[in-house]
Amino acid sequence: MFDGVKVLAMDIEELRSVILSILRTGLLNIRVLGWSGRADLCAMEADHLHNLPDLIRDPKLKFVEYYFNISRMSYIKEAGESSAFRAFADDWARLKEILDRLRSDSAR
């Protein structure tokens, strides 16, 4: 069950996989930025990532939507077109596809 809607376990596992990939990419960004002395950008990355473990643990549609529409957009606004931002593009595209499927399933 996903917010009271039956979805395939595969969708939830795919969602978790994408979120883990985003988390990994962000942690690698933090490491590089930290070694470069960019504490300000490390904080920006950490702010972007800090709720993702809860989303992996409890992947409710409202939390996925909050990440995608609020947290992610805030990060995009702050990061601009940096290489750190571009590193997430494929995972965000996958996340959008999953989110669209989940929204479609919950509308039924």
Biopython code that builds the backbone (N, CA, C, O; Angstrom):
import numpy as np
from Bio.PDB.StructureBuilder import StructureBuilder

atoms = [
    (1, "MET", "N", (0.841, -1.187, 0.000)),
    (1, "MET", "CA", (0.000, 0.000, 0.000)),
    (1, "MET", "C", (0.885, 1.249, 0.000)),
    (1, "MET", "O", (1.944, 1.278, 0.626)),
    (2, "PHE", "N", (0.440, 2.240, -0.691)),
    (2, "PHE", "CA", (1.144, 3.513, -0.791)),
    (2, "PHE", "C", (0.108, 4.598, -0.597)),
    (2, "PHE", "O", (-0.672, 4.886, -1.504)),
    (3, "ASP", "N", (0.095, 5.196, 0.569)),
    (3, "ASP", "CA", (-0.939, 6.195, 0.886)),
    (3, "ASP", "C", (-2.339, 5.639, 0.636)),
    (3, "ASP", "O", (-3.203, 6.335, 0.102)),
    (4, "GLY", "N", (-2.557, 4.385, 1.023)),
    (4, "GLY", "CA", (-3.868, 3.778, 0.864)),
    (4, "GLY", "C", (-4.160, 3.242, -0.519)),
    (4, "GLY", "O", (-5.263, 2.761, -0.777)),
    (5, "VAL", "N", (-3.182, 3.319, -1.419)),
    (5, "VAL", "CA", (-3.375, 2.856, -2.795)),
    (5, "VAL", "C", (-2.446, 1.680, -3.040)),
    (5, "VAL", "O", (-1.269, 1.714, -2.679)),
    (6, "LYS", "N", (-2.989, 0.642, -3.657)),
    (6, "LYS", "CA", (-2.136, -0.493, -4.004)),
    (6, "LYS", "C", (-1.233, -0.095, -5.157)),
    (6, "LYS", "O", (-1.706, 0.342, -6.207)),
    (7, "VAL", "N", (0.065, -0.247, -4.959)),
    (7, "VAL", "CA", (1.029, -0.037, -6.037)),
    (7, "VAL", "C", (1.962, -1.231, -6.043)),
    (7, "VAL", "O", (2.047, -1.988, -5.075)),
    (8, "LEU", "N", (2.640, -1.375, -7.129)),
    (8, "LEU", "CA", (3.578, -2.473, -7.229)),
    (8, "LEU", "C", (4.759, -2.241, -6.295)),
    (8, "LEU", "O", (5.261, -1.123, -6.184)),
    (9, "ALA", "N", (5.192, -3.284, -5.635)),
    (9, "ALA", "CA", (6.379, -3.184, -4.784)),
    (9, "ALA", "C", (7.565, -2.702, -5.608)),
    (9, "ALA", "O", (8.464, -2.038, -5.092)),
    (10, "MET", "N", (7.558, -3.042, -6.889)),
    (10, "MET", "CA", (8.624, -2.613, -7.794)),
    (10, "MET", "C", (8.696, -1.091, -7.858)),
    (10, "MET", "O", (9.792, -0.534, -7.904)),
    (11, "ASP", "N", (7.545, -0.403, -7.863)),
    (11, "ASP", "CA", (7.536, 1.056, -7.898)),
    (11, "ASP", "C", (8.177, 1.641, -6.643)),
    (11, "ASP", "O", (8.952, 2.594, -6.725)),
    (12, "ILE", "N", (7.857, 1.076, -5.492)),
    (12, "ILE", "CA", (8.420, 1.571, -4.234)),
    (12, "ILE", "C", (9.919, 1.309, -4.207)),
    (12, "ILE", "O", (10.690, 2.170, -3.783)),
    (13, "GLU", "N", (10.335, 0.143, -4.651)),
    (13, "GLU", "CA", (11.769, -0.162, -4.667)),
    (13, "GLU", "C", (12.503, 0.729, -5.665)),
    (13, "GLU", "O", (13.624, 1.162, -5.399)),
    (14, "GLU", "N", (11.883, 1.005, -6.806)),
    (14, "GLU", "CA", (12.491, 1.910, -7.778)),
    (14, "GLU", "C", (12.595, 3.317, -7.192)),
    (14, "GLU", "O", (13.608, 3.994, -7.368)),
    (15, "LEU", "N", (11.551, 3.752, -6.498)),
    (15, "LEU", "CA", (11.583, 5.051, -5.830)),
    (15, "LEU", "C", (12.725, 5.113, -4.828)),
    (15, "LEU", "O", (13.489, 6.078, -4.812)),
    (16, "ARG", "N", (12.842, 4.103, -4.003)),
    (16, "ARG", "CA", (13.928, 4.065, -3.013)),
    (16, "ARG", "C", (15.295, 4.066, -3.697)),
    (16, "ARG", "O", (16.222, 4.727, -3.228)),
    (17, "SER", "N", (15.421, 3.347, -4.779)),
    (17, "SER", "CA", (16.683, 3.297, -5.510)),
    (17, "SER", "C", (17.071, 4.677, -6.040)),
    (17, "SER", "O", (18.234, 5.070, -5.954)),
    (18, "VAL", "N", (16.107, 5.408, -6.583)),
    (18, "VAL", "CA", (16.377, 6.747, -7.110)),
    (18, "VAL", "C", (16.770, 7.691, -5.967)),
    (18, "VAL", "O", (17.718, 8.465, -6.093)),
    (19, "ILE", "N", (16.040, 7.619, -4.862)),
    (19, "ILE", "CA", (16.349, 8.492, -3.727)),
    (19, "ILE", "C", (17.743, 8.173, -3.183)),
    (19, "ILE", "O", (18.494, 9.085, -2.836)),
    (20, "LEU", "N", (18.089, 6.901, -3.107)),
    (20, "LEU", "CA", (19.444, 6.526, -2.664)),
    (20, "LEU", "C", (20.508, 7.063, -3.618)),
    (20, "LEU", "O", (21.571, 7.501, -3.181)),
    (21, "SER", "N", (20.227, 7.030, -4.903)),
    (21, "SER", "CA", (21.172, 7.560, -5.884)),
    (21, "SER", "C", (21.341, 9.073, -5.716)),
    (21, "SER", "O", (22.455, 9.587, -5.809)),
    (22, "ILE", "N", (20.243, 9.781, -5.472)),
    (22, "ILE", "CA", (20.315, 11.227, -5.225)),
    (22, "ILE", "C", (21.134, 11.495, -3.966)),
    (22, "ILE", "O", (21.977, 12.392, -3.939)),
    (23, "LEU", "N", (20.878, 10.714, -2.936)),
    (23, "LEU", "CA", (21.620, 10.870, -1.683)),
    (23, "LEU", "C", (23.114, 10.617, -1.885)),
    (23, "LEU", "O", (23.945, 11.368, -1.375)),
    (24, "ARG", "N", (23.450, 9.576, -2.618)),
    (24, "ARG", "CA", (24.858, 9.257, -2.887)),
    (24, "ARG", "C", (25.527, 10.394, -3.669)),
    (24, "ARG", "O", (26.626, 10.826, -3.323)),
    (25, "THR", "N", (24.865, 10.869, -4.710)),
    (25, "THR", "CA", (25.421, 11.954, -5.513)),
    (25, "THR", "C", (25.654, 13.192, -4.657)),
    (25, "THR", "O", (26.700, 13.835, -4.749)),
    (26, "GLY", "N", (24.674, 13.520, -3.828)),
    (26, "GLY", "CA", (24.811, 14.684, -2.959)),
    (26, "GLY", "C", (25.942, 14.540, -1.957)),
    (26, "GLY", "O", (26.666, 15.500, -1.694)),
    (27, "LEU", "N", (26.098, 13.351, -1.397)),
    (27, "LEU", "CA", (27.198, 13.128, -0.449)),
    (27, "LEU", "C", (28.558, 13.236, -1.143)),
    (27, "LEU", "O", (29.511, 13.768, -0.573)),
    (28, "LEU", "N", (28.639, 12.734, -2.364)),
    (28, "LEU", "CA", (29.886, 12.892, -3.117)),
    (28, "LEU", "C", (30.150, 14.368, -3.416)),
    (28, "LEU", "O", (31.293, 14.821, -3.352)),
    (29, "ASN", "N", (29.086, 15.124, -3.744)),
    (29, "ASN", "CA", (29.242, 16.566, -3.939)),
    (29, "ASN", "C", (29.767, 17.232, -2.671)),
    (29, "ASN", "O", (30.665, 18.071, -2.733)),
    (30, "ILE", "N", (29.209, 16.859, -1.523)),
    (30, "ILE", "CA", (29.645, 17.434, -0.250)),
    (30, "ILE", "C", (31.117, 17.132, -0.006)),
    (30, "ILE", "O", (31.867, 17.998, 0.445)),
    (31, "ARG", "N", (31.526, 15.910, -0.301)),
    (31, "ARG", "CA", (32.931, 15.553, -0.095)),
    (31, "ARG", "C", (33.851, 16.415, -0.948)),
    (31, "ARG", "O", (34.841, 16.949, -0.448)),
    (32, "VAL", "N", (33.536, 16.554, -2.223)),
    (32, "VAL", "CA", (34.362, 17.361, -3.123)),
    (32, "VAL", "C", (34.372, 18.821, -2.677)),
    (32, "VAL", "O", (35.425, 19.457, -2.624)),
    (33, "LEU", "N", (33.200, 19.337, -2.361)),
    (33, "LEU", "CA", (33.103, 20.732, -1.932)),
    (33, "LEU", "C", (33.833, 20.966, -0.614)),
    (33, "LEU", "O", (34.458, 22.009, -0.421)),
    (34, "GLY", "N", (33.752, 20.009, 0.277)),
    (34, "GLY", "CA", (34.452, 20.122, 1.560)),
    (34, "GLY", "C", (35.957, 20.166, 1.379)),
    (34, "GLY", "O", (36.634, 20.986, 1.999)),
    (35, "TRP", "N", (36.484, 19.294, 0.537)),
    (35, "TRP", "CA", (37.924, 19.289, 0.263)),
    (35, "TRP", "C", (38.353, 20.583, -0.427)),
    (35, "TRP", "O", (39.520, 20.969, -0.361)),
    (36, "SER", "N", (37.419, 21.243, -1.082)),
    (36, "SER", "CA", (37.721, 22.514, -1.755)),
    (36, "SER", "C", (37.514, 23.716, -0.845)),
    (36, "SER", "O", (37.706, 24.858, -1.264)),
    (37, "GLY", "N", (37.124, 23.461, 0.395)),
    (37, "GLY", "CA", (36.929, 24.548, 1.340)),
    (37, "GLY", "C", (35.640, 25.328, 1.147)),
    (37, "GLY", "O", (35.543, 26.471, 1.593)),
    (38, "ARG", "N", (34.657, 24.741, 0.500)),
    (38, "ARG", "CA", (33.398, 25.433, 0.189)),
    (38, "ARG", "C", (32.297, 25.027, 1.173)),
    (38, "ARG", "O", (31.326, 24.366, 0.804)),
    (39, "ALA", "N", (32.472, 25.434, 2.418)),
    (39, "ALA", "CA", (31.494, 25.087, 3.456)),
    (39, "ALA", "C", (30.099, 25.608, 3.111)),
    (39, "ALA", "O", (29.101, 24.963, 3.433)),
    (40, "ASP", "N", (30.024, 26.757, 2.466)),
    (40, "ASP", "CA", (28.722, 27.324, 2.096)),
    (40, "ASP", "C", (27.967, 26.398, 1.143)),
    (40, "ASP", "O", (26.760, 26.202, 1.286)),
    (41, "LEU", "N", (28.677, 25.835, 0.179)),
    (41, "LEU", "CA", (28.034, 24.926, -0.770)),
    (41, "LEU", "C", (27.766, 23.558, -0.140)),
    (41, "LEU", "O", (26.802, 22.887, -0.508)),
    (42, "CYS", "N", (28.608, 23.142, 0.801)),
    (42, "CYS", "CA", (28.337, 21.908, 1.546)),
    (42, "CYS", "C", (27.013, 22.040, 2.295)),
    (42, "CYS", "O", (26.207, 21.110, 2.309)),
    (43, "ALA", "N", (26.794, 23.197, 2.915)),
    (43, "ALA", "CA", (25.548, 23.428, 3.648)),
    (43, "ALA", "C", (24.351, 23.394, 2.707)),
    (43, "ALA", "O", (23.304, 22.848, 3.055)),
    (44, "MET", "N", (24.497, 23.968, 1.525)),
    (44, "MET", "CA", (23.418, 23.955, 0.545)),
    (44, "MET", "C", (23.080, 22.513, 0.148)),
    (44, "MET", "O", (21.909, 22.142, 0.074)),
    (45, "GLU", "N", (24.109, 21.710, -0.105)),
    (45, "GLU", "CA", (23.889, 20.301, -0.462)),
    (45, "GLU", "C", (23.223, 19.553, 0.694)),
    (45, "GLU", "O", (22.270, 18.803, 0.484)),
    (46, "ALA", "N", (23.722, 19.756, 1.902)),
    (46, "ALA", "CA", (23.160, 19.061, 3.061)),
    (46, "ALA", "C", (21.700, 19.444, 3.270)),
    (46, "ALA", "O", (20.878, 18.599, 3.624)),
    (47, "ASP", "N", (21.378, 20.704, 3.053)),
    (47, "ASP", "CA", (19.990, 21.152, 3.191)),
    (47, "ASP", "C", (19.096, 20.446, 2.175)),
    (47, "ASP", "O", (17.953, 20.103, 2.474)),
    (48, "HIS", "N", (19.620, 20.238, 0.991)),
    (48, "HIS", "CA", (18.884, 19.541, -0.064)),
    (48, "HIS", "C", (18.630, 18.076, 0.303)),
    (48, "HIS", "O", (17.593, 17.520, -0.058)),
    (49, "LEU", "N", (19.554, 17.461, 1.006)),
    (49, "LEU", "CA", (19.516, 16.015, 1.230)),
    (49, "LEU", "C", (18.935, 15.570, 2.570)),
    (49, "LEU", "O", (18.568, 14.405, 2.719)),
    (50, "HIS", "N", (18.846, 16.455, 3.528)),
    (50, "HIS", "CA", (18.635, 16.011, 4.913)),
    (50, "HIS", "C", (17.320, 15.261, 5.170)),
    (50, "HIS", "O", (17.247, 14.507, 6.140)),
    (51, "ASN", "N", (16.301, 15.432, 4.362)),
    (51, "ASN", "CA", (15.038, 14.704, 4.575)),
    (51, "ASN", "C", (14.942, 13.398, 3.791)),
    (51, "ASN", "O", (13.986, 12.641, 3.962)),
    (52, "LEU", "N", (15.917, 13.132, 2.943)),
    (52, "LEU", "CA", (15.814, 11.942, 2.085)),
    (52, "LEU", "C", (15.829, 10.618, 2.852)),
    (52, "LEU", "O", (15.115, 9.699, 2.451)),
    (53, "PRO", "N", (16.601, 10.470, 3.928)),
    (53, "PRO", "CA", (16.508, 9.191, 4.665)),
    (53, "PRO", "C", (15.092, 8.891, 5.167)),
    (53, "PRO", "O", (14.659, 7.739, 5.148)),
    (54, "ASP", "N", (14.370, 9.925, 5.616)),
    (54, "ASP", "CA", (12.982, 9.709, 6.048)),
    (54, "ASP", "C", (12.103, 9.292, 4.876)),
    (54, "ASP", "O", (11.193, 8.479, 5.042)),
    (55, "LEU", "N", (12.364, 9.835, 3.708)),
    (55, "LEU", "CA", (11.601, 9.485, 2.510)),
    (55, "LEU", "C", (11.866, 8.036, 2.107)),
    (55, "LEU", "O", (10.962, 7.351, 1.628)),
    (56, "ILE", "N", (13.080, 7.573, 2.295)),
    (56, "ILE", "CA", (13.396, 6.168, 2.003)),
    (56, "ILE", "C", (12.664, 5.263, 2.988)),
    (56, "ILE", "O", (12.110, 4.233, 2.604)),
    (57, "ARG", "N", (12.666, 5.648, 4.242)),
    (57, "ARG", "CA", (12.032, 4.851, 5.298)),
    (57, "ARG", "C", (10.503, 4.826, 5.146)),
    (57, "ARG", "O", (9.875, 3.785, 5.341)),
    (58, "ASP", "N", (9.913, 5.969, 4.799)),
    (58, "ASP", "CA", (8.463, 6.089, 4.744)),
    (58, "ASP", "C", (8.069, 6.826, 3.463)),
    (58, "ASP", "O", (7.786, 8.024, 3.501)),
    (59, "PRO", "N", (8.049, 6.125, 2.335)),
    (59, "PRO", "CA", (7.851, 6.782, 1.035)),
    (59, "PRO", "C", (6.390, 7.111, 0.727)),
    (59, "PRO", "O", (5.776, 6.490, -0.140)),
    (60, "LYS", "N", (5.847, 8.085, 1.438)),
    (60, "LYS", "CA", (4.469, 8.516, 1.179)),
    (60, "LYS", "C", (4.453, 9.518, 0.034)),
    (60, "LYS", "O", (5.386, 10.301, -0.145)),
    (61, "LEU", "N", (3.378, 9.475, -0.732)),
    (61, "LEU", "CA", (3.243, 10.356, -1.891)),
    (61, "LEU", "C", (3.422, 11.819, -1.506)),
    (61, "LEU", "O", (4.102, 12.557, -2.219)),
    (62, "LYS", "N", (2.836, 12.253, -0.407)),
    (62, "LYS", "CA", (2.955, 13.662, -0.010)),
    (62, "LYS", "C", (4.410, 14.039, 0.279)),
    (62, "LYS", "O", (4.810, 15.175, 0.026)),
    (63, "PHE", "N", (5.205, 13.105, 0.805)),
    (63, "PHE", "CA", (6.618, 13.385, 1.078)),
    (63, "PHE", "C", (7.432, 13.425, -0.214)),
    (63, "PHE", "O", (8.324, 14.258, -0.368)),
    (64, "VAL", "N", (7.119, 12.521, -1.137)),
    (64, "VAL", "CA", (7.799, 12.520, -2.439)),
    (64, "VAL", "C", (7.491, 13.821, -3.172)),
    (64, "VAL", "O", (8.383, 14.453, -3.737)),
    (65, "GLU", "N", (6.223, 14.211, -3.158)),
    (65, "GLU", "CA", (5.838, 15.462, -3.812)),
    (65, "GLU", "C", (6.499, 16.666, -3.152)),
    (65, "GLU", "O", (6.916, 17.595, -3.844)),
    (66, "TYR", "N", (6.601, 16.663, -1.825)),
    (66, "TYR", "CA", (7.258, 17.773, -1.126)),
    (66, "TYR", "C", (8.723, 17.865, -1.560)),
    (66, "TYR", "O", (9.224, 18.950, -1.855)),
    (67, "TYR", "N", (9.396, 16.727, -1.594)),
    (67, "TYR", "CA", (10.795, 16.758, -2.041)),
    (67, "TYR", "C", (10.877, 17.301, -3.465)),
    (67, "TYR", "O", (11.652, 18.216, -3.746)),
    (68, "PHE", "N", (10.073, 16.729, -4.359)),
    (68, "PHE", "CA", (10.189, 17.067, -5.773)),
    (68, "PHE", "C", (9.797, 18.517, -6.054)),
    (68, "PHE", "O", (10.460, 19.199, -6.835)),
    (69, "ASN", "N", (8.741, 18.982, -5.432)),
    (69, "ASN", "CA", (8.211, 20.318, -5.734)),
    (69, "ASN", "C", (8.773, 21.443, -4.873)),
    (69, "ASN", "O", (8.815, 22.591, -5.316)),
    (70, "ILE", "N", (9.201, 21.142, -3.666)),
    (70, "ILE", "CA", (9.659, 22.189, -2.750)),
    (70, "ILE", "C", (11.174, 22.105, -2.528)),
    (70, "ILE", "O", (11.908, 23.025, -2.887)),
    (71, "SER", "N", (11.633, 21.008, -1.940)),
    (71, "SER", "CA", (13.068, 20.891, -1.607)),
    (71, "SER", "C", (13.944, 20.935, -2.857)),
    (71, "SER", "O", (14.945, 21.651, -2.901)),
    (72, "ARG", "N", (13.559, 20.168, -3.860)),
    (72, "ARG", "CA", (14.345, 20.120, -5.104)),
    (72, "ARG", "C", (14.352, 21.487, -5.792)),
    (72, "ARG", "O", (15.395, 21.942, -6.262)),
    (73, "MET", "N", (13.205, 22.131, -5.850)),
    (73, "MET", "CA", (13.134, 23.436, -6.514)),
    (73, "MET", "C", (13.930, 24.503, -5.751)),
    (73, "MET", "O", (14.535, 25.385, -6.362)),
    (74, "SER", "N", (13.927, 24.421, -4.441)),
    (74, "SER", "CA", (14.734, 25.346, -3.640)),
    (74, "SER", "C", (16.223, 25.138, -3.939)),
    (74, "SER", "O", (16.984, 26.094, -4.084)),
    (75, "TYR", "N", (16.614, 23.864, -4.026)),
    (75, "TYR", "CA", (18.005, 23.543, -4.358)),
    (75, "TYR", "C", (18.359, 24.073, -5.750)),
    (75, "TYR", "O", (19.421, 24.669, -5.933)),
    (76, "ILE", "N", (17.486, 23.862, -6.717)),
    (76, "ILE", "CA", (17.737, 24.325, -8.088)),
    (76, "ILE", "C", (17.925, 25.841, -8.100)),
    (76, "ILE", "O", (18.826, 26.358, -8.760)),
    (77, "LYS", "N", (17.079, 26.535, -7.372)),
    (77, "LYS", "CA", (17.179, 27.996, -7.307)),
    (77, "LYS", "C", (18.528, 28.434, -6.727)),
    (77, "LYS", "O", (19.151, 29.373, -7.222)),
    (78, "GLU", "N", (18.967, 27.742, -5.676)),
    (78, "GLU", "CA", (20.244, 28.091, -5.046)),
    (78, "GLU", "C", (21.448, 27.657, -5.872)),
    (78, "GLU", "O", (22.422, 28.400, -5.991)),
    (79, "ALA", "N", (21.384, 26.461, -6.440)),
    (79, "ALA", "CA", (22.555, 25.895, -7.122)),
    (79, "ALA", "C", (22.758, 26.471, -8.513)),
    (79, "ALA", "O", (23.885, 26.522, -9.006)),
    (80, "GLY", "N", (21.679, 26.905, -9.148)),
    (80, "GLY", "CA", (21.812, 27.386, -10.516)),
    (80, "GLY", "C", (22.224, 26.252, -11.439)),
    (80, "GLY", "O", (21.844, 25.101, -11.228)),
    (81, "GLU", "N", (22.982, 26.574, -12.435)),
    (81, "GLU", "CA", (23.399, 25.572, -13.429)),
    (81, "GLU", "C", (24.780, 25.006, -13.117)),
    (81, "GLU", "O", (25.576, 24.767, -14.026)),
    (82, "SER", "N", (25.062, 24.794, -11.851)),
    (82, "SER", "CA", (26.364, 24.255, -11.457)),
    (82, "SER", "C", (26.495, 22.795, -11.872)),
    (82, "SER", "O", (25.507, 22.143, -12.210)),
    (83, "SER", "N", (27.710, 22.297, -11.844)),
    (83, "SER", "CA", (27.919, 20.889, -12.170)),
    (83, "SER", "C", (27.265, 20.001, -11.115)),
    (83, "SER", "O", (26.817, 18.897, -11.427)),
    (84, "ALA", "N", (27.206, 20.471, -9.876)),
    (84, "ALA", "CA", (26.538, 19.713, -8.820)),
    (84, "ALA", "C", (25.064, 19.539, -9.177)),
    (84, "ALA", "O", (24.515, 18.447, -9.035)),
    (85, "PHE", "N", (24.433, 20.599, -9.632)),
    (85, "PHE", "CA", (23.032, 20.558, -10.048)),
    (85, "PHE", "C", (22.842, 19.569, -11.194)),
    (85, "PHE", "O", (21.925, 18.748, -11.155)),
    (86, "ARG", "N", (23.684, 19.635, -12.196)),
    (86, "ARG", "CA", (23.549, 18.765, -13.373)),
    (86, "ARG", "C", (23.729, 17.292, -13.015)),
    (86, "ARG", "O", (23.205, 16.419, -13.708)),
    (87, "ALA", "N", (24.461, 17.011, -11.947)),
    (87, "ALA", "CA", (24.703, 15.628, -11.549)),
    (87, "ALA", "C", (23.410, 14.902, -11.154)),
    (87, "ALA", "O", (23.358, 13.673, -11.179)),
    (88, "PHE", "N", (22.378, 15.653, -10.794)),
    (88, "PHE", "CA", (21.114, 15.053, -10.377)),
    (88, "PHE", "C", (20.106, 14.884, -11.510)),
    (88, "PHE", "O", (19.066, 14.258, -11.308)),
    (89, "ALA", "N", (20.378, 15.413, -12.670)),
    (89, "ALA", "CA", (19.382, 15.499, -13.744)),
    (89, "ALA", "C", (18.762, 14.145, -14.106)),
    (89, "ALA", "O", (17.540, 14.049, -14.224)),
    (90, "ASP", "N", (19.561, 13.117, -14.281)),
    (90, "ASP", "CA", (19.012, 11.809, -14.669)),
    (90, "ASP", "C", (18.129, 11.231, -13.572)),
    (90, "ASP", "O", (17.055, 10.696, -13.848)),
    (91, "ASP", "N", (18.589, 11.341, -12.320)),
    (91, "ASP", "CA", (17.785, 10.813, -11.214)),
    (91, "ASP", "C", (16.487, 11.594, -11.057)),
    (91, "ASP", "O", (15.446, 11.005, -10.766)),
    (92, "TRP", "N", (16.533, 12.902, -11.244)),
    (92, "TRP", "CA", (15.307, 13.693, -11.152)),
    (92, "TRP", "C", (14.338, 13.327, -12.269)),
    (92, "TRP", "O", (13.127, 13.310, -12.048)),
    (93, "ALA", "N", (14.840, 13.039, -13.446)),
    (93, "ALA", "CA", (13.965, 12.610, -14.547)),
    (93, "ALA", "C", (13.307, 11.267, -14.203)),
    (93, "ALA", "O", (12.114, 11.082, -14.440)),
    (94, "ARG", "N", (14.075, 10.345, -13.651)),
    (94, "ARG", "CA", (13.522, 9.052, -13.229)),
    (94, "ARG", "C", (12.495, 9.246, -12.120)),
    (94, "ARG", "O", (11.442, 8.609, -12.117)),
    (95, "LEU", "N", (12.812, 10.132, -11.178)),
    (95, "LEU", "CA", (11.891, 10.389, -10.081)),
    (95, "LEU", "C", (10.573, 10.968, -10.597)),
    (95, "LEU", "O", (9.503, 10.612, -10.105)),
    (96, "LYS", "N", (10.650, 11.843, -11.572)),
    (96, "LYS", "CA", (9.426, 12.416, -12.152)),
    (96, "LYS", "C", (8.572, 11.329, -12.786)),
    (96, "LYS", "O", (7.351, 11.335, -12.630)),
    (97, "GLU", "N", (9.192, 10.401, -13.495)),
    (97, "GLU", "CA", (8.441, 9.297, -14.103)),
    (97, "GLU", "C", (7.744, 8.456, -13.037)),
    (97, "GLU", "O", (6.575, 8.098, -13.184)),
    (98, "ILE", "N", (8.464, 8.146, -11.970)),
    (98, "ILE", "CA", (7.887, 7.352, -10.877)),
    (98, "ILE", "C", (6.752, 8.128, -10.223)),
    (98, "ILE", "O", (5.679, 7.577, -9.975)),
    (99, "LEU", "N", (6.984, 9.391, -9.948)),
    (99, "LEU", "CA", (5.980, 10.229, -9.305)),
    (99, "LEU", "C", (4.720, 10.325, -10.165)),
    (99, "LEU", "O", (3.608, 10.268, -9.641)),
    (100, "ASP", "N", (4.887, 10.467, -11.467)),
    (100, "ASP", "CA", (3.736, 10.511, -12.366)),
    (100, "ASP", "C", (2.941, 9.202, -12.293)),
    (100, "ASP", "O", (1.710, 9.222, -12.264)),
    (101, "ARG", "N", (3.644, 8.069, -12.263)),
    (101, "ARG", "CA", (2.959, 6.767, -12.135)),
    (101, "ARG", "C", (2.211, 6.660, -10.819)),
    (101, "ARG", "O", (1.066, 6.210, -10.784)),
    (102, "LEU", "N", (2.859, 7.077, -9.730)),
    (102, "LEU", "CA", (2.238, 6.996, -8.417)),
    (102, "LEU", "C", (1.018, 7.905, -8.319)),
    (102, "LEU", "O", (0.006, 7.533, -7.726)),
    (103, "ARG", "N", (1.118, 9.092, -8.901)),
    (103, "ARG", "CA", (-0.038, 10.004, -8.909)),
    (103, "ARG", "C", (-1.187, 9.385, -9.698)),
    (103, "ARG", "O", (-2.348, 9.463, -9.295)),
    (104, "SER", "N", (-0.850, 8.776, -10.818)),
    (104, "SER", "CA", (-1.863, 8.141, -11.652)),
    (104, "SER", "C", (-2.543, 7.001, -10.884)),
    (104, "SER", "O", (-3.766, 6.862, -10.924)),
    (105, "ASP", "N", (-1.752, 6.197, -10.193)),
    (105, "ASP", "CA", (-2.297, 5.096, -9.403)),
    (105, "ASP", "C", (-3.179, 5.605, -8.278)),
    (105, "ASP", "O", (-4.214, 5.005, -7.989)),
    (106, "SER", "N", (-2.791, 6.701, -7.636)),
    (106, "SER", "CA", (-3.575, 7.207, -6.507)),
    (106, "SER", "C", (-4.859, 7.888, -6.963)),
    (106, "SER", "O", (-5.785, 8.059, -6.169)),
    (107, "ALA", "N", (-4.925, 8.279, -8.238)),
    (107, "ALA", "CA", (-6.128, 8.917, -8.762)),
    (107, "ALA", "C", (-7.218, 7.891, -9.090)),
    (107, "ALA", "O", (-8.379, 8.252, -9.281)),
    (108, "ARG", "N", (-6.845, 6.648, -9.152)),
    (108, "ARG", "CA", (-7.814, 5.584, -9.498)),
    (108, "ARG", "C", (-8.700, 5.230, -8.356)),
    (108, "ARG", "O", (-9.560, 4.359, -8.489)),
]
sb = StructureBuilder()
sb.init_structure("model")
sb.init_model(0)
sb.init_chain("A")
sb.init_seg("    ")
for serial, (resi, resn, name, xyz) in enumerate(atoms, 1):
    if name == "N":
        sb.init_residue(resn, " ", resi, " ")
    sb.init_atom(name, np.array(xyz, "f"), 0.0, 1.0, " ", f" {name:<3s}", serial, name[0])
structure = sb.get_structure()
